[in-house]
C-alpha cells in the first residue's frame, strides 16, 4: 500500500468523516475567494479603509455571537444540523454580494454570512459552525488518531483555499468580461458553500451523550483521561486570555492582508489570487506533517513555537520592498500557521468531555472573535491616517506575547494520547504507517 493511499485513506476514515472533510474544503474555497473579492470589491465601489474596517468588525461580532450560540446548541440538540444550515447561510450572502452594490445590504450580508473575514491565503476557518464540526469529528475517532484527523482537516482547508484563491479566482475574474467579473465570482463562491451544505445532508446524525457518560465514549476509549468539569472551567479561563490576545492581534492584520497587498503594491485580484494559490500549494505539505511534529515535540510545544514564528514573520513581510518578496515571506508564515492551527484545535477537543466539546470549542474561540472584532476598527484609521504597516507590526508583537502565555498556561496539561505514550518515546517517523 502506497504512502499516499495510507495518508488519504487511513483505516479510521469513514463515509461521514470523508463527507465533512470535502464539505470543509468547499467552504474553505468560498472563504478564500471572499477574502480576495470582498475588500477589493468594496474598494472598487468607493468604500474607504474605515468602512472596510467597520464591516470586518461587524462580521467578527456577528460571527462571535453565532459561534457561541451554535456551540451551546450543538451539544444540546446535535451538531449535524449546523453543518448543513450555516453553509446555506453563507451561500445566500455570496449571492447577495453578486447582485447588490448597496453598502448597508452588503454590510448585513457579510456579517450574517461570515463572508470576507479570511486572513489572506485561506485563513483557516470555514465559519461560525466550526465548533460543531470539530466536536462532530472528534466524537468519531480514537484519541491516538485525533491529531492525524485534524491535520487532514487542515489539509482540506489548504486544498479548498488553493482551489478557491487560484483557479476559481482566475476563471471568474481573470477570464470574465470586466463588467461581470465580481458578479460571476461571488456566484461561484456562493455555489461552493451551497454544495458544502448539500453534502453535509448525507452525514449521519450524531448521538447526544450525557455529560456523566461522556468521560468514556464507545469510539474513544481514552476519553476517560479528559479533564473533569471543574478543570474545564479553568481551561476556559486560560484559553480566554491567550485567545483574546491572539484574536486582538490577528484582527489588526488578518482581514487586511488582501487590502494591504492591493494598496502597498497596486496588484490586481488575479495576481493576489495567484500568490494565494502558490501559498496554498506549499502549505499543503505543512498539513501532511502536522501529526509527526506533534509526536516529536509534543502538542503544546508545537503550538507555542509555531505561533511565535508566525507572529514574528509578519514584521519582515511588511518591510519587504517588492510584491513577490513579501509574498515569499507571507508563504513561509502561512506554512507555519497551517502546521500549528490543527494542533491547537485538536488539543482543545482532546482534553474535554464529548458532551462539552461544542460548548468549549465555541467559548474558547469566543474571546478571540470578540477581540478580533475590536481591532479592525482600530486598524482602519491607522491605515488611513498613520501607516499602512503599523497595524501589522502591532499585531505581530501581540500575537507573540499570546504564544508565550499559552506555553506558560498549558505546558503541564498534556492531551490523552501523550499521557499514554510520551512524545519522546514515540517513533520519530510520525504516524503509524498503517494509520497515516
Secondary structure, 3 states (H helix, E strand, C coil): CCHHHHHHCCCCCCHHHHHHHHHHHHHHHHHHHHHHHHHHHHHHCCCCHHHHHHHHHHHHHHHHHHHHHHHHHHHHHCCHHHHHHHHHHHHHHHHHHHHCCCHHHHHHHHHHHCCCCCCCCCCCCCCCCHHHHHHHHHCCCCHHHHHHHHHHHHHHHHHHHHHHHHHHHHHHHHCCCHHHHHHHHHHHHHHHHHHHHHHHCCCCCCCCCCHHHCCCCCCCHHHHHCCCHHHHHHHHHHHHHHHHHHHHHHHHHHHHHHHHHHHHHCCCHHHHHHHHHHHHHHHHHHHHCHHHHHHHHCHHHHHHHHHHHHHHHHHHHHHCCCHHHHHHHHHHHHHHHHHHHHHHHHHHHHCCCHHHHHHHHHHHHHHHHHHHHHHHHHHHHHHHHCCCCHHHHHHHHHHHHHHHHHHHHHCCCCCHHHHHCCHHHCCCCCCCCCCC
